[in-house]
Amino acid sequence: IFCTTSGVDMPGADYQLTKLLGLRPSVKRFMMYQQGCFAGGTVLRLAKDLAENNKGARVLVVCSEITAVTFRGPNDTHLDSLVGQALFGDGAAAVIVGSDPDLTIERPLFEMI
């Protein structure tokens, strides 16, 4: 699952990530665009549902934002443009979500309820 609000590409970032990681083209992917701050909780809920309902599944969740491309320098008539630059920045995070861990090879750190 890949989520971003930074832009829309075709093929999506989910496909590009699949290629970079050397995963099979048949791997199930889900791309989520334009959800803003709401996307973080949504992708975790979706990953949890997928992992719990598909025995042995491990779901990679990636969220990435690149806001530097929209940067506009300060302007005397539009100081409001600095608000967005002050609040939002570039960043990325990833997590693997699963259920029923195999404790011989996995060491879960957190539990989603």
ABEGO torsion letter per residue (X at the ends): XBBBAAEBBOBBAAAAAAAAAGBBAABBBBBBBGAEAAAAAAAAAAAAAAAAABBGBBBBBBBBBBAAAABBBBBAABAAAAAAAAABBBBBBBBBBBBGBBAAABBBABBBX
